[in-house]
Amino acid sequence: MRKKVKNNVSWIGFIDWELQEFHGSDYSIFNGSSQNAYLIEEEKTVLVDTIWKPHGEYFLDNLKQEIDLKDIDYIVVNHGEVDHSGALPALMREIPDTPIYCTANAVKSLKGQYHKDWNFNVVKTGDTLDVGNGKSLVFVEMRMLHWPDSMASYLTGDNILFSNDAFGQHYAVEELFNDLADPCLLEKEAMKYYANILNPFSALVSRKLEEIAGFNLDIDIIAPSHGVIWRDNPTQIVEKYAAWADAYQEDQITIAYETMWEGTAALANAIAGHINELSPETKVKVFNIAKTDKNEIMTEVFKSRAIAVGSPTAGNDVLSGMSGWLSFLKSLKFKNKKAAAFGCYGWSGESVKILQERLTEAGFDLLDASLRVNWNPTQEDLDQARNIAEALLAQD
C-alpha cells in the first residue's frame, strides 16, 4: 500500500516490526525498522530505490497493485547495498531495459552483487534528470555516507531530498512522519544510528553538509531510506548531524567493563560512585559489556567526554568479549575523548597495560591514572578508584 508523501510522491516501502538485527548481527534493533522506497509520478514515473530481498515479493506485488511496471520510466539507485537494492533483480526481470541512474561506484556494487549488466546511467554531483511538469531530480554524490557508492537525489518543485542512509534511523513508524513519531525514541534511534554507522565518517559528513548548504536548496522534506520521513522542521536532523560530526560530547562519563569473579565489577562501581560524589551533575553510565548490547553502549560512549574500561587478566590478555568490544570501539573512530583503564588479576596481570594500548590505538587520549588490583579489591583499592574519577572529570 502506498502512502502519500507530497503531491505526486508516494512511499512504497516496508515497515518491519520484527527486525531484530542488521548488518549481519552487528547492529541491534529494538523498535523495528523500515525500508523506504519512493514513487514519483509526474510526466515521467520514477522509482527511487527498492527494499531488501526477504520482502522483495511483497514489494513487487505491492508495486504491481499501484502501477503497471511498464510505466516506470526510470529507476534511481541511491545506494547499492542489499537492503536498498535487494528487490531490484526481481523487478528487472519484469522490466529489463528500464534505465537505472546511479553513481559509477554503484554500478560496481550492483554488478558485483547481482552479476547483471543492466541499463546503467552513471550520474555525478550536479547532474539532473527531467521528470516532467517542470520538475527535475538533482543528484548529489554522498561518498562514504556510508558506502563509496552512495548519493542523494533532490526533487525540485516539491523540495524533497531523498537522502538514502543519511538522516535515517532503524525505527518503525507506521504513521511515517517525524511529527507523528515518539520524539524521545526518534532522537535516541537517530543518535544510535549515527554513532554506530556514520561516526567513522564524521569529517566527510561535515564537508558534505557544507557542500549541500552551498547549493542553497529549499528543503521541505527529507526522505531517508530507513525510519521516519522528516517533514516537520526537516533541517533539525541536519543540524543534529552537524553537531554530532563535530567530536560530539555531553557531560557524561561511561564505564564499560567485563568481569570474571566480580572484582573488576566492584572497581567499576567504585569509580562510578566517586564520579557522582565529585560531580553530581555529571551523568555516569556503567555497563557490563557481556550483558549489555554493544550498540547501546557505543551510543553512550559517543555521548561521553571520557570513558573508563576494565577487564581482569585471563590467559595473559583481557577477556575475549572485551577484546572484540575494543575492536568495534576502534572502528568507530571516536575523537576528543579521554580514557582510563582498570582491572583485577590473580597471577600475571597484563590486562590494564593491554587496555591502555588498545584505547590509545582506538584514538582516545589516555590518562595516566589507572587501577591494577591483585586478587579481589580491598577497601583501600576501592578508595583509590577516586584517582581515576578525578582524572576523568578533570577539564583540559
TORKOL-4160 file (C-alpha; in steps of 0.2 Angstrom, whole numbers, padded with zeros to 4 digits, m for minus):
396
<pt num="1" X="0000" Y="0000" Z="0000"/>
<pt num="2" X="0007" Y="0017" Z="m0005"/>
<pt num="3" X="0007" Y="0032" Z="0007"/>
<pt num="4" X="0007" Y="0049" Z="0001"/>
<pt num="5" X="0022" Y="0059" Z="0005"/>
<pt num="6" X="0018" Y="0075" Z="m0005"/>
<pt num="7" X="0009" Y="0079" Z="m0021"/>
<pt num="8" X="0014" Y="0065" Z="m0034"/>
<pt num="9" X="0027" Y="0057" Z="m0022"/>
<pt num="10" X="0022" Y="0041" Z="m0013"/>
<pt num="11" X="0031" Y="0030" Z="0000"/>
<pt num="12" X="0030" Y="0012" Z="m0006"/>
<pt num="13" X="0042" Y="0003" Z="0006"/>
<pt num="14" X="0040" Y="m0010" Z="0020"/>
<pt num="15" X="0038" Y="m0007" Z="0039"/>
<pt num="16" X="0047" Y="m0021" Z="0048"/>
<pt num="17" X="0041" Y="m0023" Z="0065"/>
<pt num="18" X="0050" Y="m0040" Z="0068"/>
<pt num="19" X="0068" Y="m0035" Z="0063"/>
<pt num="20" X="0080" Y="m0038" Z="0077"/>
<pt num="21" X="0097" Y="m0036" Z="0070"/>
<pt num="22" X="0105" Y="m0028" Z="0054"/>
<pt num="23" X="0122" Y="m0028" Z="0045"/>
<pt num="24" X="0123" Y="m0047" Z="0050"/>
<pt num="25" X="0122" Y="m0046" Z="0068"/>
<pt num="26" X="0132" Y="m0031" Z="0070"/>
<pt num="27" X="0118" Y="m0018" Z="0073"/>
<pt num="28" X="0104" Y="m0021" Z="0086"/>
<pt num="29" X="0086" Y="m0016" Z="0083"/>
<pt num="30" X="0074" Y="m0014" Z="0097"/>
<pt num="31" X="0060" Y="m0004" Z="0089"/>
<pt num="32" X="0058" Y="m0011" Z="0072"/>
<pt num="33" X="0064" Y="m0003" Z="0056"/>
<pt num="34" X="0058" Y="0002" Z="0038"/>
<pt num="35" X="0065" Y="0000" Z="0021"/>
<pt num="36" X="0059" Y="0015" Z="0012"/>
<pt num="37" X="0056" Y="0016" Z="m0007"/>
<pt num="38" X="0048" Y="0030" Z="m0016"/>
<pt num="39" X="0037" Y="0033" Z="m0032"/>
<pt num="40" X="0037" Y="0049" Z="m0041"/>
<pt num="41" X="0023" Y="0051" Z="m0054"/>
<pt num="42" X="0025" Y="0066" Z="m0064"/>
<pt num="43" X="0025" Y="0066" Z="m0084"/>
<pt num="44" X="0039" Y="0053" Z="m0080"/>
<pt num="45" X="0037" Y="0039" Z="m0067"/>
<pt num="46" X="0052" Y="0036" Z="m0056"/>
<pt num="47" X="0056" Y="0023" Z="m0043"/>
<pt num="48" X="0068" Y="0028" Z="m0030"/>
<pt num="49" X="0077" Y="0013" Z="m0023"/>
<pt num="50" X="0069" Y="m0004" Z="m0018"/>
<pt num="51" X="0069" Y="m0014" Z="m0002"/>
<pt num="52" X="0079" Y="m0030" Z="0003"/>
<pt num="53" X="0076" Y="m0047" Z="m0004"/>
<pt num="54" X="0067" Y="m0055" Z="0011"/>
<pt num="55" X="0052" Y="m0044" Z="0007"/>
<pt num="56" X="0055" Y="m0042" Z="m0011"/>
<pt num="57" X="0040" Y="m0052" Z="m0017"/>
<pt num="58" X="0029" Y="m0041" Z="m0006"/>
<pt num="59" X="0037" Y="m0026" Z="m0013"/>
<pt num="60" X="0034" Y="m0031" Z="m0031"/>
<pt num="61" X="0016" Y="m0037" Z="m0028"/>
<pt num="62" X="0013" Y="m0020" Z="m0020"/>
<pt num="63" X="0021" Y="m0011" Z="m0034"/>
<pt num="64" X="0010" Y="m0020" Z="m0047"/>
<pt num="65" X="m0006" Y="m0016" Z="m0037"/>
<pt num="66" X="m0001" Y="0003" Z="m0038"/>
<pt num="67" X="0005" Y="0004" Z="m0056"/>
<pt num="68" X="0009" Y="m0005" Z="m0072"/>
<pt num="69" X="0028" Y="m0009" Z="m0070"/>
<pt num="70" X="0030" Y="m0005" Z="m0089"/>
<pt num="71" X="0025" Y="0013" Z="m0084"/>
<pt num="72" X="0041" Y="0015" Z="m0074"/>
<pt num="73" X="0052" Y="0026" Z="m0085"/>
<pt num="74" X="0067" Y="0027" Z="m0073"/>
<pt num="75" X="0074" Y="0019" Z="m0058"/>
<pt num="76" X="0086" Y="0028" Z="m0046"/>
<pt num="77" X="0098" Y="0018" Z="m0035"/>
<pt num="78" X="0105" Y="0030" Z="m0022"/>
<pt num="79" X="0115" Y="0016" Z="m0014"/>
<pt num="80" X="0118" Y="m0002" Z="m0019"/>
<pt num="81" X="0118" Y="m0011" Z="m0003"/>
<pt num="82" X="0106" Y="m0025" Z="m0002"/>
<pt num="83" X="0094" Y="m0018" Z="0010"/>
<pt num="84" X="0090" Y="m0004" Z="m0004"/>
<pt num="85" X="0093" Y="m0015" Z="m0020"/>
<pt num="86" X="0088" Y="m0032" Z="m0014"/>
<pt num="87" X="0071" Y="m0032" Z="m0024"/>
<pt num="88" X="0080" Y="m0025" Z="m0040"/>
<pt num="89" X="0084" Y="m0042" Z="m0048"/>
<pt num="90" X="0066" Y="m0047" Z="m0047"/>
<pt num="91" X="0060" Y="m0030" Z="m0054"/>
<pt num="92" X="0072" Y="m0030" Z="m0068"/>
<pt num="93" X="0066" Y="m0047" Z="m0074"/>
<pt num="94" X="0050" Y="m0039" Z="m0077"/>
<pt num="95" X="0056" Y="m0023" Z="m0085"/>
<pt num="96" X="0074" Y="m0027" Z="m0090"/>
<pt num="97" X="0078" Y="m0012" Z="m0101"/>
<pt num="98" X="0072" Y="0002" Z="m0089"/>
<pt num="99" X="0086" Y="0014" Z="m0086"/>
<pt num="100" X="0095" Y="0014" Z="m0069"/>
<pt num="101" X="0103" Y="0030" Z="m0063"/>
<pt num="102" X="0116" Y="0028" Z="m0050"/>
<pt num="103" X="0135" Y="0033" Z="m0047"/>
<pt num="104" X="0149" Y="0024" Z="m0055"/>
<pt num="105" X="0153" Y="0015" Z="m0039"/>
<pt num="106" X="0135" Y="0009" Z="m0038"/>
<pt num="107" X="0137" Y="0001" Z="m0055"/>
<pt num="108" X="0152" Y="m0008" Z="m0047"/>
<pt num="109" X="0142" Y="m0014" Z="m0032"/>
<pt num="110" X="0127" Y="m0019" Z="m0041"/>
<pt num="111" X="0136" Y="m0029" Z="m0054"/>
<pt num="112" X="0147" Y="m0036" Z="m0040"/>
<pt num="113" X="0131" Y="m0042" Z="m0031"/>
<pt num="114" X="0119" Y="m0047" Z="m0044"/>
<pt num="115" X="0131" Y="m0051" Z="m0059"/>
<pt num="116" X="0119" Y="m0042" Z="m0071"/>
<pt num="117" X="0124" Y="m0028" Z="m0084"/>
<pt num="118" X="0108" Y="m0018" Z="m0083"/>
<pt num="119" X="0105" Y="m0002" Z="m0092"/>
<pt num="120" X="0116" Y="0009" Z="m0081"/>
<pt num="121" X="0117" Y="0028" Z="m0082"/>
<pt num="122" X="0131" Y="0035" Z="m0072"/>
<pt num="123" X="0127" Y="0052" Z="m0063"/>
<pt num="124" X="0138" Y="0063" Z="m0053"/>
<pt num="125" X="0135" Y="0078" Z="m0042"/>
<pt num="126" X="0125" Y="0092" Z="m0051"/>
<pt num="127" X="0118" Y="0080" Z="m0064"/>
<pt num="128" X="0099" Y="0082" Z="m0067"/>
<pt num="129" X="0085" Y="0071" Z="m0073"/>
<pt num="130" X="0069" Y="0079" Z="m0080"/>
<pt num="131" X="0054" Y="0071" Z="m0073"/>
<pt num="132" X="0041" Y="0082" Z="m0082"/>
<pt num="133" X="0029" Y="0095" Z="m0076"/>
<pt num="134" X="0044" Y="0107" Z="m0073"/>
<pt num="135" X="0052" Y="0096" Z="m0060"/>
<pt num="136" X="0069" Y="0088" Z="m0060"/>
<pt num="137" X="0079" Y="0076" Z="m0050"/>
<pt num="138" X="0096" Y="0083" Z="m0045"/>
<pt num="139" X="0110" Y="0071" Z="m0040"/>
<pt num="140" X="0122" Y="0074" Z="m0026"/>
<pt num="141" X="0136" Y="0061" Z="m0023"/>
<pt num="142" X="0137" Y="0056" Z="m0004"/>
<pt num="143" X="0153" Y="0045" Z="m0004"/>
<pt num="144" X="0156" Y="0036" Z="0012"/>
<pt num="145" X="0140" Y="0041" Z="0019"/>
<pt num="146" X="0141" Y="0027" Z="0022"/>
<pt num="147" X="0147" Y="0017" Z="0006"/>
<pt num="148" X="0158" Y="0024" Z="m0008"/>
<pt num="149" X="0143" Y="0022" Z="m0020"/>
<pt num="150" X="0131" Y="0032" Z="m0010"/>
<pt num="151" X="0121" Y="0048" Z="m0017"/>
<pt num="152" X="0106" Y="0058" Z="m0013"/>
<pt num="153" X="0093" Y="0064" Z="m0025"/>
<pt num="154" X="0084" Y="0081" Z="m0024"/>
<pt num="155" X="0067" Y="0083" Z="m0032"/>
<pt num="156" X="0064" Y="0101" Z="m0037"/>
<pt num="157" X="0047" Y="0109" Z="m0036"/>
<pt num="158" X="0042" Y="0098" Z="m0021"/>
<pt num="159" X="0059" Y="0101" Z="m0012"/>
<pt num="160" X="0061" Y="0083" Z="m0007"/>
<pt num="161" X="0078" Y="0077" Z="m0003"/>
<pt num="162" X="0079" Y="0058" Z="m0005"/>
<pt num="163" X="0094" Y="0056" Z="0007"/>
<pt num="164" X="0096" Y="0037" Z="0007"/>
<pt num="165" X="0106" Y="0031" Z="0023"/>
<pt num="166" X="0110" Y="0049" Z="0029"/>
<pt num="167" X="0097" Y="0056" Z="0041"/>
<pt num="168" X="0089" Y="0039" Z="0044"/>
<pt num="169" X="0087" Y="0028" Z="0059"/>
<pt num="170" X="0081" Y="0010" Z="0062"/>
<pt num="171" X="0064" Y="0014" Z="0069"/>
<pt num="172" X="0047" Y="0008" Z="0064"/>
<pt num="173" X="0034" Y="0021" Z="0062"/>
<pt num="174" X="0018" Y="0016" Z="0054"/>
<pt num="175" X="0012" Y="0034" Z="0053"/>
<pt num="176" X="0028" Y="0038" Z="0043"/>
<pt num="177" X="0032" Y="0056" Z="0048"/>
<pt num="178" X="0043" Y="0063" Z="0061"/>
<pt num="179" X="0029" Y="0074" Z="0069"/>
<pt num="180" X="0019" Y="0058" Z="0072"/>
<pt num="181" X="0033" Y="0048" Z="0080"/>
<pt num="182" X="0038" Y="0047" Z="0098"/>
<pt num="183" X="0051" Y="0061" Z="0099"/>
<pt num="184" X="0061" Y="0053" Z="0113"/>
<pt num="185" X="0063" Y="0037" Z="0104"/>
<pt num="186" X="0066" Y="0046" Z="0087"/>
<pt num="187" X="0081" Y="0055" Z="0094"/>
<pt num="188" X="0088" Y="0040" Z="0103"/>
<pt num="189" X="0087" Y="0029" Z="0087"/>
<pt num="190" X="0094" Y="0043" Z="0076"/>
<pt num="191" X="0109" Y="0046" Z="0088"/>
<pt num="192" X="0112" Y="0027" Z="0089"/>
<pt num="193" X="0112" Y="0026" Z="0070"/>
<pt num="194" X="0124" Y="0040" Z="0068"/>
<pt num="195" X="0136" Y="0034" Z="0082"/>
<pt num="196" X="0136" Y="0016" Z="0076"/>
<pt num="197" X="0136" Y="0018" Z="0057"/>
<pt num="198" X="0141" Y="0036" Z="0052"/>
<pt num="199" X="0153" Y="0042" Z="0066"/>
<pt num="200" X="0168" Y="0035" Z="0057"/>
<pt num="201" X="0165" Y="0046" Z="0043"/>
<pt num="202" X="0161" Y="0062" Z="0053"/>
<pt num="203" X="0174" Y="0073" Z="0044"/>
<pt num="204" X="0166" Y="0068" Z="0027"/>
<pt num="205" X="0149" Y="0072" Z="0035"/>
<pt num="206" X="0154" Y="0089" Z="0040"/>
<pt num="207" X="0161" Y="0093" Z="0022"/>
<pt num="208" X="0146" Y="0086" Z="0014"/>
<pt num="209" X="0134" Y="0096" Z="0024"/>
<pt num="210" X="0144" Y="0112" Z="0020"/>
<pt num="211" X="0143" Y="0107" Z="0001"/>
<pt num="212" X="0124" Y="0104" Z="0002"/>
<pt num="213" X="0122" Y="0121" Z="0011"/>
<pt num="214" X="0131" Y="0129" Z="m0003"/>
<pt num="215" X="0118" Y="0123" Z="m0016"/>
<pt num="216" X="0105" Y="0134" Z="m0006"/>
<pt num="217" X="0092" Y="0121" Z="m0008"/>
<pt num="218" X="0074" Y="0124" Z="m0001"/>
<pt num="219" X="0071" Y="0108" Z="0008"/>
<pt num="220" X="0053" Y="0104" Z="0014"/>
<pt num="221" X="0055" Y="0086" Z="0016"/>
<pt num="222" X="0070" Y="0074" Z="0020"/>
<pt num="223" X="0065" Y="0056" Z="0015"/>
<pt num="224" X="0079" Y="0044" Z="0020"/>
<pt num="225" X="0079" Y="0025" Z="0017"/>
<pt num="226" X="0076" Y="0019" Z="0035"/>
<pt num="227" X="0064" Y="0026" Z="0048"/>
<pt num="228" X="0054" Y="0042" Z="0048"/>
<pt num="229" X="0052" Y="0055" Z="0034"/>
<pt num="230" X="0056" Y="0072" Z="0041"/>
<pt num="231" X="0043" Y="0084" Z="0036"/>
<pt num="232" X="0041" Y="0095" Z="0052"/>
<pt num="233" X="0056" Y="0106" Z="0053"/>
<pt num="234" X="0066" Y="0094" Z="0042"/>
<pt num="235" X="0083" Y="0103" Z="0044"/>
<pt num="236" X="0083" Y="0099" Z="0063"/>
<pt num="237" X="0091" Y="0082" Z="0059"/>
<pt num="238" X="0104" Y="0091" Z="0048"/>
<pt num="239" X="0108" Y="0102" Z="0062"/>
<pt num="240" X="0110" Y="0087" Z="0074"/>
<pt num="241" X="0121" Y="0079" Z="0061"/>
<pt num="242" X="0132" Y="0095" Z="0061"/>
<pt num="243" X="0134" Y="0094" Z="0080"/>
<pt num="244" X="0136" Y="0075" Z="0080"/>
<pt num="245" X="0150" Y="0076" Z="0067"/>
<pt num="246" X="0160" Y="0089" Z="0077"/>
<pt num="247" X="0168" Y="0077" Z="0090"/>
<pt num="248" X="0151" Y="0077" Z="0100"/>
<pt num="249" X="0151" Y="0075" Z="0118"/>
<pt num="250" X="0140" Y="0079" Z="0133"/>
<pt num="251" X="0144" Y="0080" Z="0152"/>
<pt num="252" X="0144" Y="0061" Z="0153"/>
<pt num="253" X="0157" Y="0048" Z="0158"/>
<pt num="254" X="0154" Y="0030" Z="0153"/>
<pt num="255" X="0162" Y="0015" Z="0162"/>
<pt num="256" X="0162" Y="m0002" Z="0152"/>
<pt num="257" X="0169" Y="m0017" Z="0159"/>
<pt num="258" X="0170" Y="m0036" Z="0159"/>
<pt num="259" X="0172" Y="m0046" Z="0174"/>
<pt num="260" X="0176" Y="m0064" Z="0179"/>
<pt num="261" X="0173" Y="m0066" Z="0198"/>
<pt num="262" X="0166" Y="m0048" Z="0201"/>
<pt num="263" X="0182" Y="m0040" Z="0207"/>
<pt num="264" X="0183" Y="m0029" Z="0191"/>
<pt num="265" X="0164" Y="m0025" Z="0193"/>
<pt num="266" X="0167" Y="m0019" Z="0210"/>
<pt num="267" X="0181" Y="m0007" Z="0204"/>
<pt num="268" X="0169" Y="m0001" Z="0190"/>
<pt num="269" X="0155" Y="0003" Z="0203"/>
<pt num="270" X="0168" Y="0012" Z="0214"/>
<pt num="271" X="0174" Y="0023" Z="0200"/>
<pt num="272" X="0155" Y="0027" Z="0196"/>
<pt num="273" X="0152" Y="0032" Z="0215"/>
<pt num="274" X="0167" Y="0043" Z="0216"/>
<pt num="275" X="0162" Y="0052" Z="0200"/>
<pt num="276" X="0145" Y="0055" Z="0207"/>
<pt num="277" X="0152" Y="0061" Z="0223"/>
<pt num="278" X="0164" Y="0073" Z="0215"/>
<pt num="279" X="0152" Y="0080" Z="0201"/>
<pt num="280" X="0134" Y="0076" Z="0205"/>
<pt num="281" X="0128" Y="0084" Z="0189"/>
<pt num="282" X="0139" Y="0073" Z="0178"/>
<pt num="283" X="0129" Y="0058" Z="0170"/>
<pt num="284" X="0138" Y="0042" Z="0174"/>
<pt num="285" X="0133" Y="0026" Z="0164"/>
<pt num="286" X="0140" Y="0009" Z="0169"/>
<pt num="287" X="0139" Y="m0007" Z="0158"/>
<pt num="288" X="0145" Y="m0025" Z="0159"/>
<pt num="289" X="0149" Y="m0027" Z="0141"/>
<pt num="290" X="0145" Y="m0046" Z="0142"/>
<pt num="291" X="0127" Y="m0042" Z="0147"/>
<pt num="292" X="0123" Y="m0026" Z="0138"/>
<pt num="293" X="0120" Y="m0023" Z="0119"/>
<pt num="294" X="0136" Y="m0016" Z="0111"/>
<pt num="295" X="0127" Y="m0004" Z="0100"/>
<pt num="296" X="0118" Y="0004" Z="0115"/>
<pt num="297" X="0135" Y="0005" Z="0124"/>
<pt num="298" X="0143" Y="0014" Z="0110"/>
<pt num="299" X="0129" Y="0026" Z="0109"/>
<pt num="300" X="0133" Y="0031" Z="0127"/>
<pt num="301" X="0152" Y="0032" Z="0123"/>
<pt num="302" X="0148" Y="0043" Z="0108"/>
<pt num="303" X="0139" Y="0055" Z="0121"/>
<pt num="304" X="0153" Y="0054" Z="0134"/>
<pt num="305" X="0168" Y="0066" Z="0136"/>
<pt num="306" X="0178" Y="0052" Z="0144"/>
<pt num="307" X="0177" Y="0033" Z="0147"/>
<pt num="308" X="0184" Y="0020" Z="0159"/>
<pt num="309" X="0187" Y="0002" Z="0153"/>
<pt num="310" X="0190" Y="m0013" Z="0164"/>
<pt num="311" X="0195" Y="m0031" Z="0162"/>
<pt num="312" X="0203" Y="m0044" Z="0173"/>
<pt num="313" X="0218" Y="m0053" Z="0166"/>
<pt num="314" X="0214" Y="m0071" Z="0158"/>
<pt num="315" X="0227" Y="m0080" Z="0148"/>
<pt num="316" X="0239" Y="m0066" Z="0148"/>
<pt num="317" X="0226" Y="m0055" Z="0140"/>
<pt num="318" X="0209" Y="m0046" Z="0143"/>
<pt num="319" X="0194" Y="m0057" Z="0142"/>
<pt num="320" X="0189" Y="m0062" Z="0124"/>
<pt num="321" X="0172" Y="m0052" Z="0125"/>
<pt num="322" X="0182" Y="m0036" Z="0129"/>
<pt num="323" X="0194" Y="m0039" Z="0115"/>
<pt num="324" X="0180" Y="m0040" Z="0102"/>
<pt num="325" X="0172" Y="m0025" Z="0110"/>
<pt num="326" X="0188" Y="m0015" Z="0109"/>
<pt num="327" X="0190" Y="m0019" Z="0090"/>
<pt num="328" X="0172" Y="m0012" Z="0087"/>
<pt num="329" X="0177" Y="0003" Z="0098"/>
<pt num="330" X="0192" Y="0007" Z="0087"/>
<pt num="331" X="0182" Y="0005" Z="0071"/>
<pt num="332" X="0170" Y="0019" Z="0076"/>
<pt num="333" X="0184" Y="0032" Z="0077"/>
<pt num="334" X="0178" Y="0042" Z="0091"/>
<pt num="335" X="0188" Y="0059" Z="0093"/>
<pt num="336" X="0192" Y="0071" Z="0108"/>
<pt num="337" X="0188" Y="0058" Z="0122"/>
<pt num="338" X="0198" Y="0053" Z="0137"/>
<pt num="339" X="0200" Y="0036" Z="0143"/>
<pt num="340" X="0207" Y="0026" Z="0158"/>
<pt num="341" X="0210" Y="0008" Z="0161"/>
<pt num="342" X="0207" Y="m0003" Z="0177"/>
<pt num="343" X="0206" Y="m0022" Z="0181"/>
<pt num="344" X="0210" Y="m0036" Z="0193"/>
<pt num="345" X="0221" Y="m0050" Z="0191"/>
<pt num="346" X="0227" Y="m0066" Z="0200"/>
<pt num="347" X="0244" Y="m0070" Z="0193"/>
<pt num="348" X="0251" Y="m0061" Z="0178"/>
<pt num="349" X="0241" Y="m0045" Z="0177"/>
<pt num="350" X="0243" Y="m0039" Z="0159"/>
<pt num="351" X="0226" Y="m0033" Z="0156"/>
<pt num="352" X="0227" Y="m0015" Z="0161"/>
<pt num="353" X="0243" Y="m0012" Z="0150"/>
<pt num="354" X="0234" Y="m0021" Z="0136"/>
<pt num="355" X="0218" Y="m0010" Z="0139"/>
<pt num="356" X="0229" Y="0006" Z="0138"/>
<pt num="357" X="0237" Y="0001" Z="0122"/>
<pt num="358" X="0221" Y="m0004" Z="0114"/>
<pt num="359" X="0212" Y="0013" Z="0120"/>
<pt num="360" X="0227" Y="0023" Z="0113"/>
<pt num="361" X="0225" Y="0013" Z="0096"/>
<pt num="362" X="0207" Y="0017" Z="0096"/>
<pt num="363" X="0211" Y="0036" Z="0096"/>
<pt num="364" X="0207" Y="0040" Z="0115"/>
<pt num="365" X="0218" Y="0052" Z="0125"/>
<pt num="366" X="0225" Y="0040" Z="0138"/>
<pt num="367" X="0225" Y="0046" Z="0156"/>
<pt num="368" X="0240" Y="0042" Z="0167"/>
<pt num="369" X="0228" Y="0037" Z="0181"/>
<pt num="370" X="0224" Y="0018" Z="0181"/>
<pt num="371" X="0220" Y="0005" Z="0194"/>
<pt num="372" X="0228" Y="m0013" Z="0194"/>
<pt num="373" X="0222" Y="m0024" Z="0208"/>
<pt num="374" X="0229" Y="m0040" Z="0213"/>
<pt num="375" X="0215" Y="m0053" Z="0218"/>
<pt num="376" X="0199" Y="m0045" Z="0225"/>
<pt num="377" X="0199" Y="m0026" Z="0229"/>
<pt num="378" X="0201" Y="m0021" Z="0247"/>
<pt num="379" X="0193" Y="m0005" Z="0253"/>
<pt num="380" X="0209" Y="0004" Z="0251"/>
<pt num="381" X="0209" Y="m0001" Z="0232"/>
<pt num="382" X="0191" Y="0005" Z="0231"/>
<pt num="383" X="0196" Y="0021" Z="0239"/>
<pt num="384" X="0210" Y="0023" Z="0226"/>
<pt num="385" X="0197" Y="0022" Z="0212"/>
<pt num="386" X="0194" Y="0040" Z="0216"/>
<pt num="387" X="0210" Y="0044" Z="0207"/>
<pt num="388" X="0203" Y="0038" Z="0191"/>
<pt num="389" X="0187" Y="0048" Z="0194"/>
<pt num="390" X="0196" Y="0064" Z="0197"/>
<pt num="391" X="0206" Y="0061" Z="0181"/>
<pt num="392" X="0191" Y="0058" Z="0171"/>
<pt num="393" X="0182" Y="0073" Z="0177"/>
<pt num="394" X="0197" Y="0085" Z="0175"/>
<pt num="395" X="0195" Y="0098" Z="0162"/>
<pt num="396" X="0209" Y="0101" Z="0149"/>
